[in-house]
Amino acid sequence: MCGVFGYLGRAGKAAPQVIAGLQRLEYRGYDSAGICVINEDHKIKTIKSVGKVGNLKVKVDSVETASYHAGIGHTRWATHGGVTETNCHPHLSESGRFVVIHNGIIENFSEIKKELEKKGKHFQSETDTEVTVQLFEDMYDGDHISTLKKICKKMHGAYGLVFMDKEHPDRIFGTKKGSPMVLGFGKDERYISSDYRALIGLIDDYIILEDGDIFMMTPEEYTILSEDREVNRDRHDVDEDENPVELGDFPHFMLKEIYEQQTVLQEMFRGRINFETNTLHSDVLEELVKEEIEKITIVASGTSYHSGLVGKYYLEEYADIETDVIVSAEFKYKKKFIDPKTLFVFVSQSGETADVLDSLKIVKEQGGNVFGIVNVPGSAIARTTGRGLYTRAGIEIGVASTKAFTTQVATFLFMALYLGKHKNLEYKKYREILENFRKIPDAIATIYDAKDTIQGIAKKYSIYKHVFYLGRGIELPIALEGSLKLKEISYIHSEAYASGELKHGPIALIDENFPTLIVNGASELYEKNISTVQEIKARNGTVVGIISENDPKKQSYDDVLTFPHIHSELDIFLETVVLQLFSYFVALELDRDIDKPRNLAKSVTVE
């Protein structure tokens, strides 16, 4: 979940390049940040700061770094030890010779630390990371690669480790297992990063390291070893269409990404859906059709889990395939039933989510049929599954996911329609869904026009400390996702339930200080939800309806947030955007750090 970045190149560039890299990686963690730079005279400087990278930059700018040509930096999401400068990376060995940054968790760090303390090693921090550099120094045999091999045999867990040695300022070296890491190559410059997109505009091409890889980089050459053998990893060109993401005229990336949903949905359609002929195209789904899949298990976490719940509805309704959705952290440890007719679909925006990736590896090792739905090309899940669908959401910076969710849902719908048209889906229904699916992007644009109304209602409800979200059927996952968005960025306690479950316990919490948002479009369960609204109001509860513009019972609610009705099974796209804007404006009213909410990170790469 942390961000690691390294630079090796020209004097004077190490500090500014590492700071710039950390700013691009800050979505991975922002509790604290630090850098370490080295020059040809074997001098080393380490600078750390609590808080965001901007705080660190102020410190670095006040220090002379013109002679420093190599550096590593880290932006932290705390796992071991409090948020302090002492616990901030980089960490030095006791002698001050070696320095390390780390993304991951060393599960047996406590045992290693005790062994080293018995040998007389002294530790400055509470982190698991400091153990790695102290262990490296303890086991150092004069060869960096050999020593890396030895410490890897001692450590258990996930790690992306990057080291420097004061006595060898011409090199950066490290290893990875579980945590993402790429090597980047520019003109006379070398880079290391947790995410290749942090290197866009700096490099010509890059290498994606695989688990177990050990690497050494100098200005002239690089070496990668795997299982004691030197290997040649593919070098990937940077996509020329990708540019560093800029905020533009928007106050926050989250709002920008909410507004991008109209465009990214159209991008998701491109080359896959011909609305003029009502035809679909996908080579990978054509392969699935031939496999005659009888069951699908979706494995995901967080927002992706909610998109999977919508996917379940679509796959069962249109493709007539029994579908389960399981939280990846639970799936990893449960008994698994593997057979050729079951397709396991692993969903992740980043393609690096630790629990999802670990679950995928287990299923694949047991011979399971695997498929990925991810946003990031070349990510670990994309590479490990070997087949799947990209959601095409583009780079998402805001920690609270928005456009990634809608494109995941759209991808599941596309998948369900494709499989369904080869099974029992009536053509009339197929065409009806496609014709209305086409209308969704333009309908989303009309919601943007209503943002002032949404903001006014959000301000009204920002005073509450607790909120319920309710929904039924396909709208239940939208309630769950809306609730998650609110708690993520506003820090308001929020719970989501199936509307019919309210009377089975949660209704005991309802009073005038516990409002409810109910997602109630034009589904077949509309009247059931109206009954739930009446039950809440009978107990002095306040209800906000997420309803269509032409809802005949608007008066049933205390306030309404409306959307243009398109189709009962597609309105969820519009309901989602309404709830995203509601959460955004509540957080704005409360003056929250919307793009970087507390305690969170964009990419969860540790268990």
MARKE-541161 format. One line per 2 residues: number of its first residue (from 1); their letters; for each residue x, y, z of C-alpha. Coordinates in nm, 3 decimals, always signed. Last residue first. Layout:
NUM	A	X/Y/Z; ...
This chain:
607	EV	-0.319/-0.841/+0.366; -0.087/-0.598/+0.191
605	TV	-0.120/-0.449/-0.158; -0.430/-0.239/-0.099
603	SK	-0.411/+0.026/-0.373; -0.576/+0.359/-0.310
601	AL	-0.478/+0.408/+0.053; -0.691/+0.482/+0.357
599	NR	-0.633/+0.590/+0.719; -0.758/+0.945/+0.659
597	PK	-0.912/+1.048/+0.332; -0.676/+1.147/+0.049
595	DI	-0.883/+1.284/-0.238; -1.152/+1.426/-0.010
593	DR	-0.945/+1.574/+0.271; -1.254/+1.667/+0.468
591	DL	-1.394/+2.019/+0.501; -1.728/+1.901/+0.644
589	EL	-1.920/+2.072/+0.362; -1.684/+1.914/+0.109
587	AV	-1.739/+1.572/+0.266; -2.116/+1.612/+0.234
585	FY	-2.063/+1.739/-0.123; -1.861/+1.435/-0.226
583	SF	-2.100/+1.190/-0.062; -2.398/+1.341/-0.249
581	LQ	-2.201/+1.349/-0.573; -2.121/+0.979/-0.545
579	LV	-2.482/+0.904/-0.452; -2.616/+1.076/-0.764
577	VT	-2.354/+0.902/-0.980; -2.455/+0.561/-0.846
575	EL	-2.825/+0.623/-0.897; -2.748/+0.701/-1.261
573	FI	-2.562/+0.375/-1.323; -2.828/+0.190/-1.119
571	DL	-3.090/+0.307/-1.367; -2.989/+0.018/-1.591
569	ES	-3.221/-0.262/-1.476; -3.528/-0.040/-1.436
567	HI	-3.459/+0.136/-1.766; -3.390/+0.500/-1.852
565	HP	-3.537/+0.712/-1.569; -3.377/+1.055/-1.547
563	FT	-3.229/+1.102/-1.197; -3.364/+1.244/-0.872
561	LV	-3.240/+1.319/-0.524; -3.542/+1.351/-0.297
559	DD	-3.616/+1.499/+0.044; -3.864/+1.416/+0.322
557	YS	-3.999/+1.128/+0.117; -4.350/+0.996/+0.051
555	QK	-4.429/+1.317/-0.142; -4.221/+1.188/-0.431
553	KP	-4.483/+0.920/-0.489; -4.542/+0.940/-0.866
551	DN	-4.169/+0.909/-0.953; -4.117/+1.102/-1.276
549	ES	-3.767/+1.227/-1.196; -3.655/+0.882/-1.085
547	II	-3.571/+0.816/-0.721; -3.293/+0.830/-0.463
545	GV	-3.530/+0.904/-0.175; -3.416/+1.076/+0.142
543	VT	-3.598/+0.955/+0.452; -3.618/+1.107/+0.801
541	GN	-3.720/+0.878/+1.089; -3.994/+0.969/+1.334
539	RA	-4.083/+0.603/+1.392; -4.382/+0.603/+1.155
537	KI	-4.147/+0.763/+0.903; -3.930/+0.451/+0.900
535	EQ	-4.223/+0.210/+0.850; -4.361/+0.434/+0.575
533	VT	-4.031/+0.425/+0.388; -4.025/+0.046/+0.419
531	SI	-4.369/+0.027/+0.259; -4.243/+0.245/-0.026
529	NK	-3.957/+0.001/-0.068; -4.198/-0.288/-0.121
527	EY	-4.383/-0.071/-0.374; -4.068/-0.028/-0.585
525	LE	-3.970/-0.394/-0.579; -4.038/-0.440/-0.952
523	SA	-3.780/-0.169/-1.015; -3.857/+0.192/-1.101
521	GN	-3.594/+0.351/-0.882; -3.580/+0.324/-0.506
519	VI	-3.240/+0.374/-0.346; -3.323/+0.464/+0.014
517	LT	-3.123/+0.717/+0.212; -3.210/+0.698/+0.581
515	PF	-3.172/+0.957/+0.856; -3.070/+0.875/+1.218
513	NE	-3.128/+1.178/+1.442; -3.510/+1.174/+1.429
511	DI	-3.512/+0.809/+1.531; -3.424/+0.473/+1.378
509	LA	-3.177/+0.256/+1.569; -3.427/-0.021/+1.650
507	IP	-3.494/-0.042/+1.275; -3.164/-0.233/+1.249
505	GH	-3.312/-0.551/+1.397; -3.511/-0.760/+1.152
503	KL	-3.733/-0.467/+1.050; -3.456/-0.326/+0.835
501	EG	-3.392/-0.654/+0.656; -3.650/-0.593/+0.383
499	SA	-3.467/-0.280/+0.272; -3.144/-0.475/+0.218
497	YA	-2.894/-0.304/+0.440; -2.630/-0.032/+0.432
495	ES	-2.455/+0.126/+0.729; -2.300/+0.470/+0.767
493	HI	-2.090/+0.635/+1.035; -1.984/+0.971/+0.896
491	YS	-1.611/+0.988/+0.817; -1.689/+1.217/+0.518
489	IE	-1.461/+1.052/+0.259; -1.473/+0.680/+0.324
487	KL	-1.797/+0.676/+0.527; -1.997/+0.837/+0.249
485	KL	-1.842/+0.632/-0.029; -1.906/+0.306/+0.157
483	SG	-2.271/+0.394/+0.209; -2.315/+0.470/-0.159
481	EL	-2.148/+0.140/-0.249; -2.378/-0.058/-0.020
479	AI	-2.685/+0.129/-0.147; -2.576/+0.060/-0.505
477	PL	-2.524/-0.307/-0.416; -2.886/-0.315/-0.288
475	EI	-3.022/-0.158/-0.609; -3.006/-0.484/-0.807
473	GR	-3.255/-0.637/-0.566; -3.344/-0.410/-0.277
471	GL	-3.198/-0.089/-0.138; -3.126/+0.088/+0.189
469	YF	-2.862/+0.329/+0.317; -2.871/+0.422/+0.687
467	VH	-2.693/+0.726/+0.829; -2.522/+0.821/+1.156
465	KY	-2.349/+1.140/+1.275; -2.586/+1.388/+1.113
463	IS	-2.494/+1.749/+1.034; -2.397/+1.670/+0.673
461	YK	-2.765/+1.607/+0.595; -2.857/+1.965/+0.503
459	KA	-2.529/+2.023/+0.320; -2.589/+1.713/+0.109
457	IG	-2.937/+1.841/+0.024; -2.794/+2.168/-0.108
455	QI	-2.512/+1.993/-0.292; -2.754/+1.763/-0.472
453	TD	-2.958/+2.064/-0.586; -2.644/+2.242/-0.703
451	KA	-2.526/+1.926/-0.883; -2.837/+1.902/-1.100
449	DY	-2.655/+1.975/-1.428; -2.412/+1.693/-1.348
447	IT	-2.713/+1.461/-1.338; -2.790/+1.554/-1.700
445	AI	-2.446/+1.427/-1.805; -2.526/+1.084/-1.660
443	AD	-2.820/+1.059/-1.902; -2.582/+1.117/-2.192
441	PI	-2.361/+0.828/-2.079; -2.660/+0.597/-2.009
439	KR	-2.841/+0.620/-2.343; -2.646/+0.340/-2.514
437	FN	-2.744/+0.101/-2.234; -3.105/+0.170/-2.334
435	EL	-3.066/+0.025/-2.682; -2.853/-0.258/-2.550
433	IE	-3.104/-0.357/-2.282; -3.399/-0.359/-2.524
431	RY	-3.196/-0.546/-2.788; -3.114/-0.830/-2.547
429	KK	-3.474/-0.839/-2.418; -3.613/-0.875/-2.772
427	YE	-3.340/-1.123/-2.859; -3.446/-1.353/-2.578
425	LN	-3.156/-1.457/-2.355; -3.134/-1.837/-2.342
423	KH	-2.775/-1.907/-2.436; -2.543/-1.746/-2.690
421	KG	-2.708/-1.408/-2.637; -2.656/-1.458/-2.266
419	LY	-2.279/-1.490/-2.280; -2.244/-1.157/-2.459
417	LA	-2.515/-0.990/-2.254; -2.359/-1.103/-1.927
415	MF	-2.009/-0.991/-2.030; -2.132/-0.649/-2.140
413	LF	-2.321/-0.610/-1.812; -2.013/-0.716/-1.615
411	TA	-1.805/-0.460/-1.805; -2.062/-0.188/-1.736
409	VQ	-2.046/-0.268/-1.364; -1.666/-0.251/-1.373
407	TT	-1.688/+0.076/-1.567; -1.918/+0.224/-1.305
405	FA	-1.693/+0.118/-1.020; -1.369/+0.242/-1.177
403	KT	-1.537/+0.578/-1.239; -1.590/+0.631/-0.868
401	SA	-1.326/+0.488/-0.632; -1.251/+0.672/-0.309
399	VG	-0.872/+0.715/-0.316; -0.896/+0.977/-0.587
397	IE	-0.626/+0.919/-0.849; -0.800/+0.700/-1.107
395	IG	-0.601/+0.644/-1.427; -0.824/+0.539/-1.714
393	AR	-1.158/+0.367/-1.671; -1.085/+0.120/-1.949
391	TY	-1.254/-0.177/-1.775; -1.005/-0.428/-1.911
389	LG	-1.149/-0.772/-1.977; -0.998/-1.111/-1.905
387	RG	-0.720/-1.346/-1.999; -0.376/-1.447/-1.876
385	TT	-0.507/-1.472/-1.520; -0.162/-1.405/-1.376
383	RA	-0.069/-1.118/-1.607; -0.396/-0.929/-1.560
381	IA	-0.388/-0.994/-1.186; -0.031/-0.865/-1.161
379	SG	-0.099/-0.550/-1.361; +0.003/-0.527/-1.727
377	PV	-0.298/-0.316/-1.818; -0.460/-0.142/-1.519
375	NV	-0.840/-0.143/-1.497; -0.909/-0.501/-1.401
373	IG	-1.160/-0.778/-1.470; -0.969/-1.105/-1.465
371	FV	-1.057/-1.464/-1.558; -0.959/-1.799/-1.407
369	NG	-1.051/-2.166/-1.468; -0.912/-2.355/-1.171
367	GQ	-0.618/-2.594/-1.185; -0.536/-2.594/-0.815
365	EK	-0.240/-2.359/-0.873; -0.477/-2.123/-1.055
363	VI	-0.718/-2.116/-0.764; -0.439/-2.042/-0.515
361	KL	-0.283/-1.775/-0.737; -0.618/-1.601/-0.780
359	SD	-0.681/-1.597/-0.407; -0.340/-1.435/-0.350
357	LV	-0.416/-1.175/-0.616; -0.756/-1.091/-0.470
355	DA	-0.616/-1.069/-0.117; -0.327/-0.847/-0.228
353	TE	-0.509/-0.605/-0.459; -0.266/-0.559/-0.752
351	GS	-0.496/-0.533/-1.055; -0.545/-0.170/-0.964
349	QS	-0.922/-0.166/-1.010; -0.964/-0.525/-0.895
347	VF	-1.195/-0.810/-0.992; -1.110/-1.180/-1.003
345	VF	-1.355/-1.399/-1.194; -1.348/-1.772/-1.119
343	LT	-1.523/-1.974/-1.390; -1.678/-2.304/-1.290
341	KP	-1.726/-2.569/-1.560; -1.375/-2.708/-1.526
339	DI	-1.412/-2.781/-1.151; -1.269/-2.630/-0.837
337	FK	-1.459/-2.621/-0.509; -1.262/-2.410/-0.265
335	KK	-1.257/-2.442/+0.112; -1.224/-2.101/+0.269
333	YK	-0.904/-1.911/+0.349; -0.856/-1.697/+0.039
331	FE	-1.231/-1.660/-0.009; -1.263/-1.463/+0.313
329	AS	-1.010/-1.191/+0.226; -1.143/-1.198/-0.132
327	VI	-1.500/-1.112/-0.038; -1.718/-1.366/-0.221
325	VD	-1.971/-1.322/-0.502; -2.155/-1.629/-0.628
323	TE	-2.308/-1.673/-0.973; -2.546/-1.926/-1.127
321	ID	-2.544/-1.865/-1.502; -2.863/-1.769/-1.690
319	AY	-2.667/-1.522/-1.905; -2.918/-1.237/-1.873
317	EE	-3.059/-1.259/-1.519; -2.788/-1.469/-1.354
315	LY	-2.501/-1.279/-1.511; -2.667/-0.941/-1.459
313	YK	-2.752/-0.996/-1.092; -2.412/-1.144/-1.014
311	GV	-2.244/-0.852/-1.189; -2.429/-0.614/-0.958
309	LG	-2.282/-0.803/-0.664; -1.944/-0.797/-0.838
307	SH	-1.962/-0.419/-0.859; -2.006/-0.420/-0.482
305	YS	-1.703/-0.644/-0.439; -1.505/-0.407/-0.661
303	TG	-1.593/-0.124/-0.423; -1.442/-0.314/-0.133
301	SA	-1.290/-0.651/-0.220; -1.324/-0.905/-0.503
299	VI	-1.379/-1.269/-0.597; -1.660/-1.354/-0.841
297	TI	-1.756/-1.721/-0.869; -1.926/-1.823/-1.193
295	KE	-2.117/-2.143/-1.262; -2.213/-2.350/-1.567
293	IE	-1.950/-2.234/-1.817; -2.001/-2.381/-2.163
291	EK	-1.632/-2.359/-2.260; -1.718/-2.247/-2.613
289	VL	-1.888/-1.933/-2.480; -1.576/-1.856/-2.279
287	EE	-1.365/-1.844/-2.596; -1.609/-1.596/-2.750
285	LV	-1.570/-1.392/-2.434; -1.196/-1.360/-2.500
283	DS	-1.248/-1.265/-2.865; -1.494/-0.991/-2.777
281	HL	-1.744/-0.826/-3.011; -2.107/-0.737/-2.949
279	TN	-2.380/-0.662/-3.202; -2.686/-0.440/-3.187
277	TE	-2.628/-0.329/-3.550; -2.617/+0.046/-3.488
275	FN	-2.519/+0.000/-3.125; -2.194/-0.171/-3.217
273	IR	-2.050/-0.277/-2.882; -1.697/-0.397/-2.813
271	GR	-1.475/-0.174/-3.026; -1.545/+0.124/-2.804
269	FM	-1.809/+0.055/-2.536; -1.562/+0.097/-2.245
267	EQ	-1.453/+0.426/-2.401; -1.814/+0.544/-2.401
265	LV	-1.831/+0.449/-2.034; -1.508/+0.642/-1.979
263	TQ	-1.656/+0.960/-2.125; -1.976/+0.980/-1.918
261	QE	-1.783/+0.872/-1.610; -1.534/+1.158/-1.639
259	YI	-1.746/+1.388/-1.422; -1.713/+1.156/-1.124
257	EK	-1.340/+1.143/-1.197; -1.307/+1.521/-1.183
255	LM	-1.506/+1.530/-0.859; -1.275/+1.271/-0.705
253	FH	-0.966/+1.448/-0.839; -1.054/+1.754/-0.636
251	PF	-1.102/+2.127/-0.697; -1.158/+2.076/-1.071
249	DG	-1.019/+2.321/-1.327; -0.737/+2.094/-1.439
247	LE	-0.640/+1.826/-1.189; -0.368/+1.684/-1.411
245	VP	-0.298/+1.317/-1.481; +0.046/+1.247/-1.625
243	NE	-0.006/+1.143/-1.986; -0.107/+0.814/-2.141
241	DE	-0.166/+0.813/-2.516; +0.198/+0.731/-2.584
239	DV	+0.162/+0.405/-2.392; +0.505/+0.346/-2.239
237	DH	+0.690/+0.067/-2.414; +0.733/-0.259/-2.226
235	RD	+1.063/-0.440/-2.172; +1.020/-0.813/-2.131
233	RN	+1.218/-0.974/-1.851; +1.553/-1.133/-1.931
231	VE	+1.659/-1.374/-1.658; +1.977/-1.444/-1.461
229	RD	+1.939/-1.766/-1.268; +1.940/-1.818/-0.890
227	ES	+1.562/-1.873/-0.877; +1.504/-1.540/-1.051
225	LI	+1.782/-1.290/-1.114; +1.760/-0.951/-1.280
223	TY	+2.069/-0.754/-1.382; +2.096/-0.393/-1.497
221	EE	+2.342/-0.190/-1.697; +2.509/+0.147/-1.756
219	PT	+2.372/+0.376/-1.484; +2.371/+0.086/-1.237
217	MM	+2.079/-0.138/-1.145; +2.069/-0.465/-0.949
215	FI	+1.760/-0.683/-0.928; +1.625/-0.981/-0.737
213	DG	+1.305/-1.137/-0.867; +1.107/-1.368/-0.639
211	DE	+0.771/-1.237/-0.752; +0.792/-1.083/-1.098
209	LI	+0.937/-0.745/-1.192; +0.762/-0.540/-1.459
207	IY	+1.021/-0.385/-1.688; +0.997/-0.034/-1.833
205	DD	+1.027/+0.176/-2.145; +1.114/+0.524/-2.266
203	IL	+1.107/+0.690/-1.926; +1.030/+1.022/-1.758
201	GI	+0.701/+1.131/-1.917; +0.510/+0.850/-1.748
199	LA	+0.714/+0.722/-1.453; +0.441/+0.738/-1.187
197	RY	+0.234/+0.532/-1.429; +0.485/+0.250/-1.388
195	DS	+0.358/+0.191/-1.034; +0.559/+0.085/-0.729
193	SI	+0.860/+0.260/-0.880; +1.228/+0.215/-0.961
191	YR	+1.407/+0.448/-1.203; +1.721/+0.459/-1.414
189	ED	+1.868/+0.752/-1.606; +2.109/+0.789/-1.897
187	KG	+1.813/+0.849/-2.127; +1.521/+0.682/-1.953
185	FG	+1.468/+0.327/-1.829; +1.214/+0.226/-1.567
183	LV	+1.220/-0.074/-1.333; +0.882/-0.181/-1.199
181	MP	+0.756/-0.298/-0.860; +0.433/-0.445/-0.725
179	SG	+0.427/-0.608/-0.380; +0.380/-0.985/-0.357
177	KK	+0.749/-1.070/-0.349; +1.006/-0.818/-0.458
175	TG	+1.381/-0.765/-0.451; +1.640/-0.490/-0.428
173	FI	+1.930/-0.302/-0.575; +2.041/+0.054/-0.647
171	RD	+2.390/+0.120/-0.778; +2.667/+0.372/-0.838
169	PH	+2.685/+0.494/-0.478; +2.869/+0.179/-0.372
167	EK	+3.006/+0.254/-0.023; +2.686/+0.431/+0.079
165	DM	+2.485/+0.121/-0.016; +2.131/+0.161/-0.147
163	FV	+1.834/-0.072/-0.105; +1.486/-0.120/-0.250
161	LG	+1.249/-0.378/-0.102; +0.905/-0.472/-0.235
159	YA	+0.771/-0.707/+0.022; +0.509/-0.960/+0.116
157	GH	+0.548/-1.208/+0.400; +0.816/-1.433/+0.541
155	MK	+1.182/-1.328/+0.560; +1.479/-1.557/+0.623
153	KC	+1.520/-1.701/+0.273; +1.488/-1.352/+0.129
151	IK	+1.774/-1.242/+0.360; +2.009/-1.492/+0.198
149	KL	+1.926/-1.412/-0.162; +1.966/-1.042/-0.092
147	TS	+2.310/-1.112/+0.052; +2.423/-1.290/-0.264
145	IH	+2.299/-1.003/-0.479; +2.474/-0.740/-0.269
143	DG	+2.811/-0.914/-0.250; +3.055/-0.845/+0.033
141	DY	+2.902/-1.106/+0.263; +2.631/-0.894/+0.425
139	MD	+2.431/-1.106/+0.669; +2.421/-0.858/+0.959
137	EF	+2.392/-0.561/+0.724; +2.100/-0.719/+0.540
135	LQ	+1.933/-0.813/+0.868; +1.957/-0.454/+0.989
133	VT	+1.812/-0.339/+0.657; +1.522/-0.585/+0.675
131	VE	+1.449/-0.528/+1.046; +1.401/-0.157/+0.982
129	TD	+1.103/-0.250/+0.765; +0.905/-0.427/+1.038
127	TE	+0.864/-0.091/+1.205; +0.888/+0.016/+1.570
125	SQ	+1.191/+0.238/+1.507; +1.544/+0.298/+1.633
123	FH	+1.675/-0.056/+1.662; +1.997/-0.169/+1.823
121	KG	+2.184/-0.479/+1.710; +2.379/-0.663/+1.981
119	KK	+2.363/-1.019/+1.850; +2.069/-1.090/+2.082
117	EL	+1.902/-0.788/+1.924; +1.941/-0.950/+1.584
115	EK	+1.763/-1.268/+1.692; +1.485/-1.067/+1.857
113	KI	+1.437/-0.862/+1.542; +1.413/-1.175/+1.328
111	ES	+1.138/-1.316/+1.551; +0.945/-0.988/+1.546
109	FN	+0.986/-0.947/+1.170; +0.811/-1.277/+1.100
107	EI	+0.525/-1.129/+0.896; +0.737/-0.883/+0.700
105	IG	+0.463/-0.661/+0.556; +0.462/-0.478/+0.225
103	NH	+0.624/-0.177/+0.056; +0.979/-0.112/+0.170
101	IV	+1.253/+0.149/+0.159; +1.611/+0.066/+0.259
99	VF	+1.946/+0.220/+0.355; +2.287/+0.061/+0.406
97	RG	+2.601/+0.223/+0.548; +2.460/+0.398/+0.854
95	SE	+2.632/+0.155/+1.090; +2.301/+0.057/+1.249
93	SL	+2.133/+0.009/+0.914; +1.933/+0.301/+0.786
91	HP	+1.557/+0.325/+0.735; +1.392/+0.521/+0.456
89	HC	+1.114/+0.530/+0.573; +0.908/+0.688/+0.852
87	NT	+0.902/+0.517/+1.191; +1.133/+0.776/+1.345
85	ET	+0.945/+1.058/+1.173; +0.628/+0.945/+1.345
83	VG	+0.296/+0.789/+1.239; +0.278/+0.500/+1.482
81	GH	+0.438/+0.160/+1.452; +0.376/-0.127/+1.215
79	TA	+0.126/-0.091/+0.930; +0.145/+0.279/+0.845
77	WR	+0.064/+0.387/+0.491; +0.389/+0.554/+0.393
75	TH	+0.535/+0.753/+0.106; +0.887/+0.635/+0.031
73	GI	+1.196/+0.767/-0.138; +1.519/+0.647/-0.293
71	GA	+1.810/+0.849/-0.423; +2.102/+0.870/-0.658
69	HY	+2.285/+1.166/-0.818; +2.345/+1.396/-0.522
67	SA	+2.574/+1.692/-0.581; +2.300/+1.957/-0.593
65	TE	+2.126/+1.835/-0.274; +2.160/+2.137/-0.044
63	VS	+1.869/+2.138/+0.203; +1.579/+2.386/+0.225
61	DV	+1.398/+2.231/-0.071; +1.408/+1.894/+0.105
59	KV	+1.222/+2.027/+0.409; +0.946/+2.192/+0.206
57	KL	+0.924/+1.879/-0.011; +0.865/+1.664/+0.296
55	NG	+0.560/+1.864/+0.396; +0.427/+1.841/+0.040
53	VK	+0.475/+1.465/+0.055; +0.192/+1.444/+0.306
51	GV	+0.215/+1.405/+0.680; +0.514/+1.334/+0.903
49	SK	+0.847/+1.428/+0.749; +1.175/+1.262/+0.668
47	IT	+1.513/+1.361/+0.522; +1.808/+1.124/+0.487
45	KI	+2.138/+1.246/+0.347; +2.432/+1.027/+0.245
43	KH	+2.786/+1.118/+0.150; +2.984/+0.856/-0.039
41	DE	+3.175/+1.122/-0.235; +2.987/+1.017/-0.548
39	NI	+2.659/+1.131/-0.395; +2.377/+0.962/-0.205
37	VC	+2.014/+1.060/-0.142; +1.757/+0.935/+0.112
35	IG	+1.391/+1.033/+0.100; +1.098/+1.042/+0.339
33	AS	+0.720/+1.043/+0.364; +0.446/+1.025/+0.626
31	DY	+0.084/+0.918/+0.666; +0.023/+0.958/+0.294
29	GR	-0.024/+0.617/+0.140; -0.072/+0.468/-0.207
27	YE	-0.241/+0.783/-0.341; +0.093/+0.956/-0.280
25	LR	+0.252/+0.778/-0.575; +0.257/+1.079/-0.807
23	QL	+0.385/+1.300/-0.526; +0.643/+1.035/-0.445
21	GA	+0.778/+1.049/-0.800; +0.811/+1.428/-0.787
19	IV	+1.000/+1.400/-0.458; +1.228/+1.132/-0.607
17	QP	+1.299/+1.343/-0.913; +1.368/+1.657/-0.708
15	AA	+1.610/+1.474/-0.475; +1.802/+1.275/-0.737
13	KG	+1.839/+1.546/-1.001; +2.140/+1.736/-0.871
11	AR	+2.395/+1.495/-1.010; +2.256/+1.282/-1.290
9	GL	+2.132/+0.926/-1.285; +1.983/+0.680/-1.041
7	YG	+1.631/+0.735/-0.909; +1.410/+0.533/-0.677
5	FV	+1.045/+0.530/-0.577; +0.841/+0.331/-0.327
3	GC	+0.473/+0.394/-0.252; +0.301/+0.229/+0.042
1	M	+0.000/+0.000/+0.000
